Amino acid sequence: MVELVRYIVEQLVDDKDAINVTSAEADGVETVTIRVAEGDVGKVIGKQGKIAMAIRTLAKSVGVRNGKRYNIEIED
């Protein structure tokens, strides 16, 4: 999942070197945390959160297919 999220975020941001995608699992839920440069946060979130919602939807569909639950967090 980390590779998929990293690929999606790389296509959205200008500063690809500042991307940091980490993963941690607790209670059967894998939390994927996205950190990008300060100027690129808005590009990852999108207008009215539509891009962030789309990333979460993709994670949910991959999770259903793999039998896992994913939580996507975007940090400032």
Sequence and secondary structure as in RCSB ss.txt:
>XXXX:A:sequence
MVELVRYIVEQLVDDKDAINVTSAEADGVETVTIRVAEGDVGKVIGKQGKIAMAIRTLAKSVGVRNGKRYNIEIE
D
>XXXX:A:secstr
 HHHHHHHHHHH S GGG EEEEEEETTEEEEEEE  GGGHHHHH GGGHHHHHHHHHHHHHHHHHT EEEEEEE
 
